[in-house]
Protein backbone atom coordinates (compact mmCIF):
# COMPACT_ATOMS: atom_id res chain seq x y z
CA UNK A 1 0.00 0.00 0.00
CA UNK A 2 2.85 2.40 0.81
CA UNK A 3 4.53 1.66 -2.51
CA UNK A 4 1.38 2.60 -4.43
CA UNK A 5 1.15 5.94 -2.60
CA UNK A 6 4.82 6.65 -3.28
CA UNK A 7 4.37 5.72 -6.94
CA UNK A 8 1.31 7.94 -7.21
CA UNK A 9 3.17 10.84 -5.61
CA UNK A 10 6.11 10.34 -7.95
CA UNK A 11 3.84 10.37 -11.01
CA UNK A 12 2.08 13.50 -9.76
CA UNK A 13 5.43 15.29 -9.37
CA UNK A 14 6.57 14.14 -12.82
CA UNK A 15 3.25 15.32 -14.30
CA UNK A 16 3.53 18.76 -12.69
CA UNK A 17 7.11 19.17 -13.93
CA UNK A 18 6.02 18.11 -17.43
CA UNK A 19 3.17 20.64 -17.45
CA UNK A 20 5.45 23.47 -16.29
CA UNK A 21 8.02 22.63 -18.97
CA UNK A 22 5.36 22.36 -21.65
CA UNK A 23 3.85 25.75 -20.81
CA UNK A 24 7.25 27.42 -20.76
CA UNK A 25 8.07 25.95 -24.19
CA UNK A 26 4.71 26.97 -25.68
CA UNK A 27 4.97 30.52 -24.30
CA UNK A 28 5.78 32.16 -27.62
CA UNK A 29 6.69 35.84 -27.85
CA UNK A 30 4.96 36.08 -31.25
CA UNK A 31 1.62 35.67 -29.53
CA UNK A 32 2.28 38.23 -26.76
CA UNK A 33 1.96 41.99 -26.74
CA UNK A 34 2.54 44.56 -24.02
CA UNK A 35 -0.16 46.96 -22.89
CA UNK A 36 1.87 49.93 -24.20
CA UNK A 37 2.10 48.25 -27.62
CA UNK A 38 -1.66 47.72 -27.58
CA UNK A 39 -2.30 51.41 -26.88
CA UNK A 40 0.09 52.41 -29.69
CA UNK A 41 -1.60 49.99 -32.11
CA UNK A 42 -5.04 51.34 -31.16
CA UNK A 43 -3.90 54.92 -31.78
CA UNK A 44 -2.49 54.00 -35.20
CA UNK A 45 -5.73 52.12 -36.08
CA UNK A 46 -3.98 48.76 -36.46
CA UNK A 47 -6.38 46.95 -34.08
CA UNK A 48 -9.53 45.49 -35.62
CA UNK A 49 -10.91 43.39 -32.76
CA UNK A 50 -10.38 42.83 -29.05
CA UNK A 51 -11.72 39.81 -27.19
CA UNK A 52 -11.63 40.34 -23.43
CA UNK A 53 -11.36 37.36 -21.10
CA UNK A 54 -14.21 36.76 -18.67
CA UNK A 55 -12.19 38.23 -15.78
CA UNK A 56 -11.01 41.29 -17.75
CA UNK A 57 -7.34 40.68 -16.95
CA UNK A 58 -6.30 39.52 -20.41
CA UNK A 59 -7.42 40.15 -23.96
CA UNK A 60 -6.79 38.64 -27.38
CA UNK A 61 -6.12 41.30 -29.99
CA UNK A 62 -6.55 40.93 -33.74
CA UNK A 63 -4.43 43.28 -35.84
CA UNK A 64 -4.92 44.40 -39.42
CA UNK A 65 -2.96 42.33 -41.96
CA UNK A 66 -2.25 39.63 -39.36
CA UNK A 67 -3.79 36.23 -38.77
CA UNK A 68 -2.17 35.72 -35.35
CA UNK A 69 -4.08 36.84 -32.28
CA UNK A 70 -1.88 38.45 -29.66
CA UNK A 71 -2.48 38.16 -25.93
CA UNK A 72 -2.26 41.27 -23.75
CA UNK A 73 -2.44 41.65 -19.98
CA UNK A 74 -4.83 44.46 -19.06
CA UNK A 75 -3.71 46.18 -15.83
CA UNK A 76 -6.97 48.05 -15.21
CA UNK A 77 -10.18 47.10 -16.98
CA UNK A 78 -11.97 50.32 -16.06
CA UNK A 79 -9.29 52.64 -17.41
CA UNK A 80 -8.91 50.51 -20.55
CA UNK A 81 -12.65 50.60 -21.21
CA UNK A 82 -12.68 54.37 -20.65
CA UNK A 83 -9.83 54.70 -23.13
CA UNK A 84 -11.41 52.67 -25.95
CA UNK A 85 -14.96 54.03 -25.57
CA UNK A 86 -14.52 56.53 -28.44
CA UNK A 87 -13.03 53.84 -30.68
CA UNK A 88 -15.98 51.56 -29.91
CA UNK A 89 -18.51 54.31 -30.69
CA UNK A 90 -16.85 55.07 -34.01
CA UNK A 91 -16.80 51.37 -34.89
CA UNK A 92 -13.06 51.11 -35.55
CA UNK A 93 -12.67 48.38 -32.93
CA UNK A 94 -14.92 45.39 -32.36
CA UNK A 95 -15.04 44.37 -28.67
CA UNK A 96 -16.22 40.95 -27.52
CA UNK A 97 -16.20 39.31 -24.13
CA UNK A 98 -15.19 35.68 -23.86
CA UNK A 99 -17.35 33.68 -21.49
CA UNK A 100 -15.85 31.34 -18.94
CA UNK A 101 -15.67 27.68 -19.90
CA UNK A 102 -18.20 25.46 -18.16
CA UNK A 103 -15.41 22.96 -17.43
CA UNK A 104 -13.41 25.61 -15.56
CA UNK A 105 -16.49 26.66 -13.62
CA UNK A 106 -17.12 23.06 -12.56
CA UNK A 107 -13.45 22.58 -11.60
CA UNK A 108 -13.49 25.77 -9.52
CA UNK A 109 -16.54 24.52 -7.64
CA UNK A 110 -15.28 20.96 -7.16
CA UNK A 111 -11.60 21.62 -6.42
CA UNK A 112 -12.00 22.34 -2.68
CA UNK A 113 -14.08 19.20 -2.29
CA UNK A 114 -11.58 17.20 -4.34
CA UNK A 115 -8.71 18.32 -2.12
CA UNK A 116 -10.72 17.42 0.97
CA UNK A 117 -11.53 13.98 -0.42
CA UNK A 118 -7.87 13.34 -1.32
CA UNK A 119 -6.79 14.40 2.19
CA UNK A 120 -9.40 12.11 3.77
CA UNK A 121 -8.37 9.16 1.61
CA UNK A 122 -4.71 9.74 2.46
CA UNK A 123 -5.54 10.01 6.18
CA UNK A 124 -7.69 6.87 5.99
CA UNK A 125 -4.92 4.90 4.25
CA UNK A 126 -2.28 5.99 6.75
CA UNK A 127 -4.56 5.10 9.66
CA UNK A 128 -5.27 1.67 8.19
CA UNK A 129 -1.61 0.97 7.54
CA UNK A 130 -0.64 2.00 11.10
CA UNK A 131 -3.49 -0.07 12.57
CA UNK A 132 -2.49 -3.15 10.59
CA UNK A 133 1.06 -2.99 11.98
CA UNK A 134 -0.15 -3.37 15.55
C-alpha positions in Angstrom: 0.0 0.0 0.0 2.8 2.4 0.8 4.5 1.7 -2.5 1.4 2.6 -4.4 1.1 5.9 -2.6 4.8 6.7 -3.3 4.4 5.7 -6.9 1.3 7.9 -7.2 3.2 10.8 -5.6 6.1 10.3 -7.9 3.8 10.4 -11.0 2.1 13.5 -9.8 5.4 15.3 -9.4 6.6 14.1 -12.8 3.3 15.3 -14.3 3.5 18.8 -12.7 7.1 19.2 -13.9 6.0 18.1 -17.4 3.2 20.6 -17.5 5.4 23.5 -16.3 8.0 22.6 -19.0 5.4 22.4 -21.6 3.8 25.7 -20.8 7.3 27.4 -20.8 8.1 26.0 -24.2 4.7 27.0 -25.7 5.0 30.5 -24.3 5.8 32.2 -27.6 6.7 35.8 -27.8 5.0 36.1 -31.2 1.6 35.7 -29.5 2.3 38.2 -26.8 2.0 42.0 -26.7 2.5 44.6 -24.0 -0.2 47.0 -22.9 1.9 49.9 -24.2 2.1 48.2 -27.6 -1.7 47.7 -27.6 -2.3 51.4 -26.9 0.1 52.4 -29.7 -1.6 50.0 -32.1 -5.0 51.3 -31.2 -3.9 54.9 -31.8 -2.5 54.0 -35.2 -5.7 52.1 -36.1 -4.0 48.8 -36.5 -6.4 46.9 -34.1 -9.5 45.5 -35.6 -10.9 43.4 -32.8 -10.4 42.8 -29.1 -11.7 39.8 -27.2 -11.6 40.3 -23.4 -11.4 37.4 -21.1 -14.2 36.8 -18.7 -12.2 38.2 -15.8 -11.0 41.3 -17.7 -7.3 40.7 -17.0 -6.3 39.5 -20.4 -7.4 40.2 -24.0 -6.8 38.6 -27.4 -6.1 41.3 -30.0 -6.6 40.9 -33.7 -4.4 43.3 -35.8 -4.9 44.4 -39.4 -3.0 42.3 -42.0 -2.3 39.6 -39.4 -3.8 36.2 -38.8 -2.2 35.7 -35.3 -4.1 36.8 -32.3 -1.9 38.4 -29.7 -2.5 38.2 -25.9 -2.3 41.3 -23.8 -2.4 41.7 -20.0 -4.8 44.5 -19.1 -3.7 46.2 -15.8 -7.0 48.1 -15.2 -10.2 47.1 -17.0 -12.0 50.3 -16.1 -9.3 52.6 -17.4 -8.9 50.5 -20.6 -12.6 50.6 -21.2 -12.7 54.4 -20.7 -9.8 54.7 -23.1 -11.4 52.7 -25.9 -15.0 54.0 -25.6 -14.5 56.5 -28.4 -13.0 53.8 -30.7 -16.0 51.6 -29.9 -18.5 54.3 -30.7 -16.9 55.1 -34.0 -16.8 51.4 -34.9 -13.1 51.1 -35.6 -12.7 48.4 -32.9 -14.9 45.4 -32.4 -15.0 44.4 -28.7 -16.2 40.9 -27.5 -16.2 39.3 -24.1 -15.2 35.7 -23.9 -17.3 33.7 -21.5 -15.9 31.3 -18.9 -15.7 27.7 -19.9 -18.2 25.5 -18.2 -15.4 23.0 -17.4 -13.4 25.6 -15.6 -16.5 26.7 -13.6 -17.1 23.1 -12.6 -13.5 22.6 -11.6 -13.5 25.8 -9.5 -16.5 24.5 -7.6 -15.3 21.0 -7.2 -11.6 21.6 -6.4 -12.0 22.3 -2.7 -14.1 19.2 -2.3 -11.6 17.2 -4.3 -8.7 18.3 -2.1 -10.7 17.4 1.0 -11.5 14.0 -0.4 -7.9 13.3 -1.3 -6.8 14.4 2.2 -9.4 12.1 3.8 -8.4 9.2 1.6 -4.7 9.7 2.5 -5.5 10.0 6.2 -7.7 6.9 6.0 -4.9 4.9 4.2 -2.3 6.0 6.8 -4.6 5.1 9.7 -5.3 1.7 8.2 -1.6 1.0 7.5 -0.6 2.0 11.1 -3.5 -0.1 12.6 -2.5 -3.2 10.6 1.1 -3.0 12.0 -0.1 -3.4 15.6 
